[in-house]
Amino acid sequence: LSTATRAAGLLVGLAFVVIISCYVWQQLAITRETPGYKNVYSLNMGGESFNARPGEMSIVQDRIPEVETASRVKKTNYFGKQISIDGQYIASKYNSVTEVDPSFFGFFPSTFVEGSEECLHDRNQLILEESFARLYFPDKDPMGKTVIIRTDTCIVGGIVRFPERSLLKEQYIIKGFKTPDA
């Protein structure tokens, strides 16, 4: 019985080593797909997104001369029926919007299938992730179609494809900030 208990303990320990090793390998593989990944940093303050308010990126760049480029990122989850596309509410799995500055796409590898990040300069346009766009527009071109987020009416101005192993793969709706970084 003692030998069986030790063997079981050893197997459980080895299983955890394998699981943790696989997780670390996967995370490193995803991170390394980002060009210049050693120079990309995320700033947060107490769990709140530090770089979401206007003017903060300019302050960071002024105070830390080594910062060449900066972008704000803010993900907002919407609960209930608050996002609709062509009159139909989207599934709760997709009920989030990631707000970014146009410079965001310079940090992460992505391919624009249609449009470009320039549409983010227009606060009434947004970008859809390619598989999400195909899901909600299976038989038609999503460009120029209407997406309503709460009371904001937006127009699809771009379709983006992220690499398969990307931390951004689940950013289905990408929108520019209402207030530009000052």
C-alpha positions in Angstrom: 0.0 0.0 0.0 2.8 2.4 0.9 4.5 1.8 -2.5 1.3 2.3 -4.4 0.7 5.6 -2.5 4.2 6.8 -3.3 3.8 5.8 -7.0 0.5 7.6 -7.2 2.0 10.7 -5.6 4.9 10.6 -8.1 2.5 10.3 -11.0 0.4 13.3 -9.8 3.6 15.3 -9.4 4.8 14.4 -12.8 1.5 15.3 -14.3 1.6 18.8 -12.8 5.2 19.3 -14.2 4.0 18.3 -17.7 0.9 20.6 -17.5 2.9 23.6 -16.2 5.6 23.0 -18.8 3.0 22.9 -21.6 1.4 26.1 -20.3 4.7 28.0 -20.1 5.8 26.7 -23.6 2.4 27.9 -25.1 2.6 31.3 -23.4 6.2 31.9 -24.6 5.3 30.8 -28.1 2.4 33.2 -28.3 4.5 36.1 -26.9 7.4 35.5 -29.2 5.1 35.9 -32.3 5.0 39.6 -31.4 7.9 41.5 -33.1 10.0 43.2 -30.5 8.2 41.3 -27.8 11.1 42.1 -25.3 10.3 45.8 -25.6 6.5 45.6 -25.2 5.1 46.5 -21.8 1.7 46.8 -20.3 1.1 49.4 -17.6 -1.6 48.8 -15.0 -2.5 50.5 -11.7 -4.2 48.4 -9.1 -6.0 46.2 -11.6 -7.4 49.2 -13.4 -6.1 49.8 -16.9 -3.5 52.6 -16.6 -3.3 53.5 -20.2 -7.0 54.0 -20.9 -7.4 57.7 -20.1 -6.6 60.5 -22.5 -3.2 62.1 -22.1 -1.6 59.3 -20.1 0.5 57.9 -23.0 1.9 61.4 -23.7 2.9 61.7 -20.0 4.6 58.3 -20.1 6.5 59.2 -23.3 7.6 62.5 -21.8 8.8 61.0 -18.5 10.4 57.9 -20.0 12.5 58.9 -23.0 13.1 55.2 -24.0 9.4 54.8 -24.8 9.2 55.2 -28.6 5.5 54.4 -29.2 2.5 53.9 -26.9 -1.1 52.9 -27.3 -4.0 52.8 -25.0 -6.1 49.6 -24.7 -9.3 49.2 -22.8 -11.6 46.1 -23.0 -15.2 46.6 -21.9 -17.6 43.7 -21.3 -21.2 44.4 -22.0 -23.9 42.2 -20.3 -27.2 41.5 -21.8 -28.5 42.7 -25.1 -26.3 45.7 -25.7 -24.5 45.0 -29.0 -26.5 44.3 -32.2 -25.4 43.7 -35.8 -27.8 44.2 -38.6 -30.7 44.2 -36.1 -29.8 41.0 -34.3 -28.2 40.9 -30.8 -24.9 39.1 -30.7 -24.2 36.0 -28.5 -23.0 36.8 -25.0 -19.7 35.1 -25.8 -18.8 38.1 -28.0 -20.2 40.9 -25.8 -17.0 42.9 -25.4 -15.5 45.8 -27.2 -11.7 46.6 -27.2 -11.0 50.3 -27.6 -7.5 51.1 -28.9 -5.5 53.9 -30.4 -4.7 53.5 -34.2 -1.0 52.9 -33.2 -2.1 49.6 -31.5 -1.7 47.6 -34.7 2.0 48.6 -34.9 2.7 46.5 -31.8 1.0 43.3 -32.8 1.2 41.2 -36.0 -2.1 41.4 -37.9 -3.3 41.4 -41.4 -6.0 43.7 -42.6 -8.3 41.7 -45.0 -10.2 44.8 -45.8 -9.8 48.4 -44.7 -7.0 49.6 -42.3 -6.4 50.9 -38.8 -6.9 54.4 -40.2 -10.6 53.9 -39.8 -10.1 54.2 -36.1 -9.5 57.9 -36.5 -13.3 58.1 -37.2 -15.0 57.5 -33.9 -18.0 56.1 -35.7 -16.1 53.3 -37.4 -14.8 50.0 -36.0 -12.9 46.9 -37.0 -14.2 43.3 -36.8 -12.0 40.2 -36.3 -12.2 38.1 -39.5 -13.8 34.9 -38.1 -16.3 37.0 -36.1 -17.2 39.0 -39.3 -17.8 35.7 -41.2 -20.0 34.4 -38.4 -22.3 37.4 -38.5 -22.1 38.2 -42.2 -21.8 34.7 -43.8 -23.2 35.7 -47.2 -22.4 39.4 -47.5 -19.6 41.9 -47.2 -19.4 43.3 -43.7 -17.7 46.5 -44.8 -20.0 49.5 -44.3 -22.6 47.5 -42.3 -24.0 48.9 -39.0 -23.1 47.7 -35.5 -24.9 49.3 -32.5 -23.1 49.3 -29.2 -25.6 50.5 -26.6 -26.6 53.7 -28.2 -23.6 54.3 -30.4 -24.1 53.5 -34.1 -20.9 52.4 -35.8 -19.9 51.4 -39.3 -17.6 48.5 -40.1 -14.5 50.1 -41.5 -12.0 47.2 -41.4 -11.6 43.4 -41.1 -8.5 42.1 -39.4 -6.9 38.7 -39.1 -4.7 37.9 -36.1 -2.2 35.0 -36.1 -3.6 31.7 -34.9 -1.6 31.7 -31.7 -2.3 35.3 -30.7 -3.3 36.9 -27.4 -5.6 39.0 -29.5 -7.5 36.2 -31.1 -10.6 36.8 -29.0 -10.8 40.6 -29.6 -13.9 40.4 -31.9 -14.9 44.1 -32.0 -12.2 46.8 -32.0 -13.1 50.4 -31.8 -11.1 53.7 -31.5 -11.3 55.7 -28.3 -13.9 58.5 -28.4 -11.3 60.9 -26.9 -8.0 60.9 -28.7 -4.8 60.7 -26.6 -3.8 64.3 -25.9 
